[in-house]
């Protein structure tokens, strides 16, 4: 499915308008005196986030004609602790970070030719740990914004399977399992904003790379000529792009104190304009924005849930969407927020794979056209930290995503014995119509960096997802379709 369905983490930097209602009646800004503040000292905190990973499987039977890379969208949550030293505006530090992850993905692997029954590889990274050094620069109206770079050593635990697809109907499945830890590297960058003397919020991006061990692969069938290929090994490697929203407590400060942090970054002299009636403590925000996206999802069909006989994989669905968004904040810390959007895509491919008795492996490629998608989210939450310049809160809500597209052409890339269309024959051969619905729970944070610039981020987890879809096949003598419904629980990042 599209990565935005499994995991939704958005970080935005907004340029605010130069004024508000009746801004012409306000006097020029009066800068607040800088408060005594230093990033030096120890801290401890927590984070949530998510992202996108890829685990690669080498092919012991020769160059792969397809697959070999498993995408793993991830939701993660964890904690961090560290220590900073500030020298003038420069800050250096060390940090230890650990996260548990809900993440898994599957894809075809060991596909060297149409004569070999290929496998279904699964990867499920579940733990990330890193030890890094940080170097940053403190800036802003009062020096409370820290932009930093980080780098160091990382460790992951990755689990999964290499399972043969359908060899002969009802034959027992050959399968191997792996579960390993691996040391790698991490680099990253971020922005951290002091909210109060005790609390700061951070927005961070990390890139992690890990080599991998050699893991066993099961024996499989070759036909023609018929032969049993013996068990072998495959080498693994993994890469991850992860975004985080975190909250840190700084030792030695009163966690209940607000002091100067609850004053506006730039104070205004009193205005003669009376306030709008009945609005004290309320705020309403809305707007529109554009998004670029890339989508991927699979339809799997098997003898049982573990042995594949057919798979449709839609990938490279590059889209452009526009959305409306809004948020209402009350005087009591309760907020409502949501967005609704629609978009189109006319790029991407669909790979139609089959495994069976007569042909070991077939794989045809179709282009994608007339693609469109719609989505919305609706959340209600509570800000457990709120000041004039910041908001940090948790929320629960609901999300929906639906998409449709047509498949054009049908070119065989694995087995020439399987009939297909000639290259360039781009008639419509199929279509798909899919919808996902899910509850979501997450964290939302925003902070003013300067008078005009605001940084905000959301991270959400989907504990359960409902799916409904229809796939239409138009090249057969009689047009056929396949309906699928399903519910998933126990961990989808959103």
C-alpha positions as CSV (number, residue, x, y, z in Angstrom):
1,X,0.0,0.0,0.0
2,X,1.1,3.6,-0.2
3,X,3.6,4.5,2.4
4,X,1.4,7.2,3.6
5,X,-1.2,4.6,4.6
6,X,1.1,2.6,6.8
7,X,3.0,5.4,8.4
8,X,2.2,9.1,8.5
9,X,4.9,11.4,9.8
10,X,4.8,15.0,8.5
11,X,7.2,17.7,9.5
12,X,6.6,21.2,8.1
13,X,8.3,24.5,8.3
14,X,5.8,27.4,7.9
15,X,6.4,31.1,7.1
16,X,3.7,32.9,9.1
17,X,2.0,36.0,7.8
18,X,3.4,39.3,9.0
19,X,0.4,40.2,11.1
20,X,-3.1,39.2,12.2
21,X,-6.5,40.9,12.2
22,X,-6.1,44.6,12.8
23,X,-2.3,44.3,12.6
24,X,-2.1,47.8,11.2
25,X,-3.0,49.1,14.7
26,X,-0.1,47.4,16.4
27,X,3.0,49.3,17.3
28,X,6.5,48.1,16.1
29,X,7.8,45.0,17.9
30,X,9.8,45.4,21.1
31,X,12.4,42.7,21.5
32,X,12.5,40.8,24.8
33,X,15.8,40.8,26.7
34,X,17.7,37.6,26.4
35,X,17.3,35.3,29.3
36,X,20.1,33.4,30.9
37,X,20.1,30.0,29.2
38,X,22.6,27.4,28.2
39,X,22.3,24.0,26.5
40,X,25.1,22.7,28.7
41,X,24.1,19.8,30.9
42,X,22.4,16.4,30.8
43,X,19.0,15.4,29.6
44,X,16.7,12.4,29.1
45,X,13.6,12.0,26.9
46,X,11.4,10.0,24.6
47,X,10.5,10.0,21.0
48,X,8.1,8.6,18.4
49,X,8.6,8.5,14.7
50,X,8.8,6.4,11.6
51,X,10.2,6.0,8.2
52,X,11.2,3.7,5.4
53,X,13.7,0.9,5.1
54,X,15.0,-1.6,2.6
55,X,16.6,-5.0,3.2
56,X,18.4,-6.4,0.2
57,X,18.9,-10.2,-0.5
58,X,21.6,-11.4,-2.8
59,X,20.7,-14.2,-5.3
60,X,22.8,-17.4,-5.2
61,X,21.4,-18.6,-8.5
62,X,22.5,-15.6,-10.6
63,X,21.4,-12.0,-11.3
64,X,17.8,-11.4,-10.3
65,X,15.3,-10.5,-13.0
66,X,13.0,-9.0,-10.4
67,X,12.7,-8.3,-6.7
68,X,15.4,-9.0,-4.2
69,X,14.7,-5.9,-2.1
70,X,12.1,-5.8,0.7
71,X,10.6,-2.5,1.7
72,X,9.9,-2.1,5.4
73,X,7.8,1.0,6.4
74,X,8.3,1.5,10.2
75,X,6.8,3.0,13.2
76,X,9.1,3.4,16.2
77,X,9.1,4.6,19.8
78,X,11.9,4.9,22.3
79,X,14.1,7.1,24.5
80,X,17.3,9.0,24.5
81,X,19.8,10.4,27.0
82,X,22.8,12.6,26.5
83,X,25.0,15.5,27.6
84,X,25.8,18.9,26.0
85,X,28.6,21.4,26.3
86,X,28.0,24.9,25.1
87,X,30.8,27.2,24.0
88,X,29.5,30.6,22.9
89,X,26.9,29.7,20.3
90,X,28.4,26.3,19.5
91,X,27.1,23.1,21.2
92,X,28.8,19.7,21.2
93,X,27.4,16.6,22.9
94,X,27.0,12.9,23.0
95,X,23.7,10.9,22.9
96,X,22.5,7.3,23.4
97,X,19.3,6.4,21.6
98,X,17.2,3.2,21.6
99,X,13.9,2.5,19.8
100,X,11.6,-0.5,19.4
101,X,10.0,-0.7,15.9
102,X,6.8,-2.2,14.4
103,X,7.9,-2.9,10.9
104,X,7.7,-5.7,8.3
105,X,7.6,-6.2,4.5
106,X,7.7,-8.9,1.9
107,X,8.8,-9.2,-1.7
108,X,9.9,-11.8,-4.3
109,X,13.5,-12.8,-4.0
110,X,15.9,-15.4,-5.6
111,X,14.2,-14.9,-9.0
112,X,17.0,-15.7,-11.4
113,X,14.9,-17.0,-14.3
114,X,11.4,-18.3,-15.2
115,X,12.7,-21.9,-14.8
116,X,13.3,-21.6,-11.0
117,X,10.6,-21.4,-8.4
118,X,11.5,-18.1,-6.6
119,X,10.9,-17.3,-2.9
120,X,9.1,-14.8,-0.8
121,X,11.5,-12.9,1.5
122,X,10.2,-11.2,4.7
123,X,12.1,-8.7,6.8
124,X,11.0,-7.3,10.2
125,X,13.5,-5.0,11.9
126,X,12.4,-4.5,15.5
127,X,15.2,-2.8,17.5
128,X,17.5,0.2,16.7
129,X,20.2,1.5,19.1
130,X,22.7,4.3,18.4
131,X,25.6,6.1,20.1
132,X,26.4,9.4,18.5
133,X,28.3,12.6,18.8
134,X,26.5,15.9,18.1
135,X,27.6,19.3,17.0
136,X,25.3,22.2,16.7
137,X,24.7,26.0,16.6
138,X,22.3,27.8,18.9
139,X,20.5,30.7,17.3
140,X,17.2,32.6,17.3
141,X,15.8,35.6,19.2
142,X,17.0,34.3,22.5
143,X,19.4,31.5,21.5
144,X,16.9,28.8,22.3
145,X,17.0,27.0,18.9
146,X,19.7,24.4,18.3
147,X,20.4,23.1,14.8
148,X,22.7,20.1,14.9
149,X,24.4,17.3,12.9
150,X,25.1,13.9,14.4
151,X,26.9,10.7,13.5
152,X,28.1,7.5,15.1
153,X,27.6,3.8,15.6
154,X,24.2,2.0,15.3
155,X,22.9,-1.5,16.0
156,X,19.8,-3.2,14.7
157,X,18.0,-6.5,15.2
158,X,16.3,-7.9,12.0
159,X,14.2,-11.0,11.7
160,X,12.5,-12.7,8.8
161,X,12.0,-15.7,6.5
162,X,13.0,-17.0,3.1
163,X,10.0,-19.1,2.0
164,X,9.5,-20.9,-1.3
165,X,6.4,-20.0,-3.3
166,X,4.1,-22.6,-4.9
167,X,6.2,-25.5,-6.2
168,X,3.5,-28.1,-6.6
169,X,0.0,-27.8,-5.3
170,X,-0.2,-29.0,-1.7
171,X,3.5,-29.8,-1.4
172,X,5.0,-28.8,2.0
173,X,6.7,-25.5,1.9
174,X,10.4,-25.2,2.1
175,X,11.4,-22.3,4.4
176,X,14.3,-20.9,6.4
177,X,14.3,-18.3,9.2
178,X,16.8,-15.6,10.3
179,X,17.1,-13.5,13.5
180,X,20.3,-11.5,13.8
181,X,21.9,-8.3,15.3
182,X,24.3,-6.1,13.3
183,X,26.5,-3.1,13.9
184,X,26.3,-0.3,11.4
185,X,26.6,3.5,10.9
186,X,24.2,6.4,11.5
187,X,24.3,10.0,10.4
188,X,21.5,12.6,11.0
189,X,20.5,16.2,11.4
190,X,17.8,18.0,13.5
191,X,16.4,21.0,15.2
192,X,15.8,21.2,18.9
193,X,13.8,24.1,20.5
194,X,13.9,25.0,24.2
195,X,10.2,25.3,25.4
196,X,10.8,26.0,29.1
197,X,13.9,25.8,31.3
198,X,13.3,22.1,31.7
199,X,11.7,21.0,28.4
200,X,12.8,21.0,24.8
201,X,11.2,19.5,21.7
202,X,13.3,18.1,18.8
203,X,12.6,17.1,15.1
204,X,15.2,14.8,13.7
205,X,16.1,12.8,10.5
206,X,18.5,9.8,10.7
207,X,20.0,7.6,8.0
208,X,21.2,4.2,9.1
209,X,23.2,1.6,7.1
210,X,23.9,-2.0,8.1
211,X,25.8,-4.8,6.4
212,X,24.3,-8.2,7.0
213,X,25.2,-11.8,7.5
214,X,24.8,-14.7,5.1
215,X,21.6,-16.6,5.9
216,X,20.4,-20.0,4.6
217,X,18.0,-20.4,1.7
218,X,15.8,-23.5,1.2
219,X,16.2,-26.0,-1.6
220,X,13.9,-25.2,-4.5
221,X,12.6,-26.6,-7.8
222,X,13.9,-26.0,-11.3
223,X,11.8,-26.9,-14.3
224,X,12.6,-27.4,-17.2
225,X,14.8,-29.5,-16.9
226,X,13.4,-30.8,-13.7
227,X,15.9,-30.7,-10.8
228,X,16.0,-29.9,-7.1
229,X,18.4,-27.1,-6.5
230,X,20.1,-27.6,-3.1
231,X,20.0,-25.2,-0.2
232,X,22.3,-22.2,-0.5
233,X,22.9,-18.9,1.2
234,X,22.0,-15.2,0.6
235,X,23.8,-12.1,1.9
236,X,21.7,-9.3,3.5
237,X,22.2,-5.5,3.9
238,X,19.8,-2.8,5.2
239,X,19.3,0.9,4.9
240,X,16.7,3.1,6.8
241,X,15.4,6.7,6.6
242,X,13.8,7.6,9.9
243,X,12.1,10.8,11.2
244,X,11.5,11.4,14.9
245,X,9.6,13.9,17.1
246,X,11.1,13.9,20.6
247,X,10.7,15.6,24.0
248,X,13.7,16.1,26.4
249,X,13.8,16.9,30.1
250,X,17.0,18.8,31.1
251,X,18.4,18.0,34.5
252,X,18.5,20.6,37.2
253,X,15.5,22.6,36.0
254,X,12.0,22.7,37.5
255,X,9.7,20.7,35.1
256,X,6.7,22.9,36.1
257,X,8.4,26.3,35.5
258,X,7.5,28.3,32.4
259,X,9.3,31.6,33.2
260,X,10.3,33.6,30.1
261,X,9.5,30.8,27.7
262,X,5.8,31.5,27.9
263,X,6.2,35.0,26.6
264,X,6.0,35.7,22.9
265,X,9.3,35.7,21.0
266,X,8.7,39.3,20.1
267,X,6.5,41.4,22.4
268,X,4.0,43.9,21.0
269,X,3.0,47.1,22.6
270,X,-0.7,47.2,23.6
271,X,-3.2,47.8,20.9
272,X,-6.3,50.0,21.1
273,X,-8.3,47.4,19.1
274,X,-10.7,45.5,21.4
275,X,-10.6,41.7,21.4
276,X,-13.2,39.7,19.5
277,X,-16.0,38.7,21.8
278,X,-16.1,35.1,23.2
279,X,-12.7,34.1,21.7
280,X,-10.3,34.4,24.7
281,X,-8.1,31.3,24.7
282,X,-9.4,30.0,21.4
283,X,-7.4,29.7,18.2
284,X,-8.3,28.6,14.7
285,X,-5.9,27.8,11.9
286,X,-6.5,26.5,8.3
287,X,-4.8,26.5,5.0
288,X,-3.9,24.4,1.9
289,X,-0.7,22.7,0.8
290,X,0.8,20.4,-1.9
291,X,2.4,17.0,-1.4
292,X,4.6,14.8,-3.5
293,X,4.2,11.1,-2.8
294,X,5.4,7.6,-3.9
295,X,3.1,4.6,-3.4
296,X,3.5,0.8,-3.3
297,X,1.2,-2.1,-2.4
298,X,0.7,-5.8,-3.1
299,X,-2.2,-8.2,-3.7
300,X,-1.2,-11.7,-2.5
301,X,-3.1,-14.9,-3.3
302,X,-2.1,-18.3,-1.9
303,X,-3.0,-21.9,-1.4
304,X,-2.9,-20.9,2.3
305,X,-1.7,-17.5,3.7
306,X,1.9,-18.6,3.6
307,X,2.3,-20.2,0.2
308,X,2.0,-17.8,-2.7
309,X,0.6,-18.8,-6.1
310,X,0.0,-15.3,-7.4
311,X,1.0,-11.7,-6.5
312,X,0.2,-8.2,-8.0
313,X,2.7,-5.5,-7.0
314,X,1.9,-1.9,-7.8
315,X,5.0,0.3,-7.3
316,X,6.6,3.6,-8.3
317,X,3.2,5.3,-8.1
318,X,4.5,8.9,-8.1
319,X,1.7,11.3,-7.2
320,X,1.0,15.0,-6.7
321,X,-1.8,15.9,-4.3
322,X,-3.4,19.0,-2.8
323,X,-5.1,19.2,0.6
324,X,-7.0,21.4,3.0
325,X,-6.1,21.3,6.7
326,X,-7.3,22.9,9.8
327,X,-6.9,23.0,13.6
328,X,-8.9,24.4,16.5
329,X,-7.4,24.9,19.9
330,X,-9.5,25.5,23.1
331,X,-8.5,27.2,26.3
332,X,-8.5,23.9,28.1
333,X,-5.7,22.2,26.1
334,X,-8.1,20.2,24.0
335,X,-7.7,20.5,20.2
336,X,-9.3,19.2,17.0
337,X,-7.4,18.9,13.7
338,X,-7.7,17.2,10.4
339,X,-7.0,17.3,6.7
340,X,-8.6,16.1,3.4
341,X,-6.9,15.8,0.1
342,X,-6.9,14.3,-3.4
343,X,-4.3,13.6,-6.0
344,X,-3.3,11.9,-9.3
345,X,-0.6,9.7,-10.6
346,X,0.2,8.6,-14.2
347,X,3.5,6.8,-13.5
348,X,4.5,3.5,-12.1
349,X,4.2,-0.2,-12.9
350,X,2.3,-3.4,-11.9
351,X,4.1,-6.7,-11.9
352,X,1.8,-9.8,-12.2
353,X,3.6,-12.9,-10.8
354,X,2.5,-16.5,-10.8
355,X,4.0,-19.8,-9.5
356,X,2.6,-23.2,-10.4
357,X,2.9,-26.7,-11.7
358,X,3.0,-26.0,-15.5
359,X,5.3,-23.0,-15.3
360,X,7.8,-22.5,-12.5
361,X,7.6,-18.7,-12.5
362,X,6.0,-16.0,-14.8
363,X,6.2,-12.2,-14.4
364,X,4.5,-9.7,-16.7
365,X,4.8,-5.9,-16.4
366,X,2.1,-3.3,-17.0
367,X,2.3,0.5,-16.9
368,X,-0.1,2.6,-14.7
369,X,-2.4,5.3,-15.9
370,X,-5.5,7.3,-14.9
371,X,-4.5,6.9,-11.2
372,X,-6.2,9.0,-8.6
373,X,-6.4,8.9,-4.8
374,X,-8.2,10.5,-1.9
375,X,-7.5,10.6,1.8
376,X,-8.5,12.3,5.1
377,X,-7.5,12.3,8.7
378,X,-9.5,13.5,11.7
379,X,-8.0,13.8,15.2
380,X,-8.9,14.9,18.7
381,X,-6.2,15.5,21.3
382,X,-4.8,17.2,24.4
383,X,-1.7,19.4,24.7
384,X,0.2,18.4,27.8
385,X,2.7,21.2,27.1
386,X,1.4,24.5,25.8
387,X,2.7,28.1,25.8
388,X,2.6,31.1,23.6
389,X,5.3,29.7,21.3
390,X,4.8,26.0,21.4
391,X,2.3,23.1,21.7
392,X,3.1,19.4,22.4
393,X,0.2,16.9,22.7
394,X,-1.1,13.4,22.1
395,X,-4.1,12.6,19.9
396,X,-6.4,9.8,18.7
397,X,-8.2,9.8,15.4
398,X,-9.2,8.1,12.2
399,X,-7.6,7.9,8.7
400,X,-8.8,6.8,5.3
401,X,-7.0,6.3,2.0
402,X,-8.4,5.1,-1.3
403,X,-7.0,4.8,-4.8
404,X,-7.9,3.7,-8.4
405,X,-5.8,3.1,-11.5
406,X,-5.7,1.3,-14.9
407,X,-3.0,-1.1,-16.0
408,X,-1.7,-0.7,-19.6
409,X,0.2,-3.4,-21.6
410,X,1.4,-6.8,-20.6
411,X,5.1,-7.6,-21.3
412,X,6.6,-10.9,-20.0
413,X,10.0,-10.6,-18.4
414,X,10.5,-14.1,-16.8
415,X,9.1,-17.0,-19.0
416,X,8.8,-16.7,-22.8
417,X,6.4,-19.7,-22.7
418,X,3.7,-17.5,-21.2
419,X,1.6,-15.6,-23.8
420,X,1.6,-11.8,-23.5
421,X,1.2,-8.6,-25.5
422,X,3.9,-7.3,-27.7
423,X,5.9,-4.3,-26.4
424,X,4.2,-1.1,-27.3
425,X,0.7,-2.6,-27.2
426,X,-0.6,-0.4,-24.4
427,X,-4.2,-1.4,-24.3
428,X,-6.0,-1.4,-20.9
429,X,-5.5,-4.9,-19.4
430,X,-6.8,-4.4,-15.9
431,X,-7.8,-2.0,-13.1
432,X,-7.7,-1.8,-9.3
433,X,-9.9,0.0,-6.7
434,X,-8.7,-0.1,-3.1
435,X,-9.5,1.5,0.3
436,X,-7.9,1.4,3.7
437,X,-9.5,2.6,7.0
438,X,-7.8,2.7,10.4
439,X,-7.8,4.3,13.8
440,X,-4.6,6.2,14.8
441,X,-2.8,7.4,17.9
442,X,0.1,9.8,17.9
443,X,2.0,12.8,19.0
444,X,1.8,16.3,17.6
445,X,4.4,19.1,18.3
446,X,5.0,22.6,17.0
447,X,7.2,25.5,18.0
448,X,8.1,29.0,16.9
449,X,11.7,29.2,15.8
450,X,11.7,32.9,15.1
451,X,9.0,35.6,14.8
452,X,8.0,34.3,11.3
453,X,9.1,30.7,11.2
454,X,7.3,27.8,12.8
455,X,8.4,24.1,12.8
456,X,5.7,21.3,13.3
457,X,5.6,17.6,13.2
458,X,3.1,14.7,13.6
459,X,3.8,11.0,14.1
460,X,1.0,8.4,14.2
461,X,0.6,4.7,14.7
462,X,-2.2,2.5,13.3
463,X,-3.0,-0.4,15.7
464,X,-5.5,-1.9,13.3
465,X,-6.2,-1.5,9.6
466,X,-9.2,-2.5,7.5
467,X,-8.7,-3.2,3.8
468,X,-11.2,-3.6,0.9
469,X,-10.4,-3.8,-2.8
470,X,-11.2,-5.2,-6.2
471,X,-8.8,-6.2,-9.0
472,X,-10.2,-6.5,-12.5
473,X,-8.6,-8.7,-15.2
474,X,-9.6,-7.7,-18.7
475,X,-7.4,-9.8,-21.1
476,X,-9.1,-13.1,-20.3
477,X,-11.9,-14.5,-22.5
478,X,-14.3,-13.6,-19.7
479,X,-13.6,-10.5,-17.7
480,X,-12.8,-11.6,-14.1
481,X,-12.3,-9.8,-10.9
482,X,-10.9,-10.6,-7.5
483,X,-12.4,-9.0,-4.3
484,X,-10.3,-8.9,-1.1
485,X,-11.1,-7.8,2.4
486,X,-9.0,-8.0,5.4
487,X,-8.2,-6.7,8.9
488,X,-4.8,-6.3,10.3
489,X,-3.7,-5.7,13.9
490,X,-0.8,-5.7,16.2
491,X,1.3,-3.2,14.5
492,X,1.1,-1.1,11.5
493,X,2.9,2.1,11.4
494,X,0.7,4.8,10.0
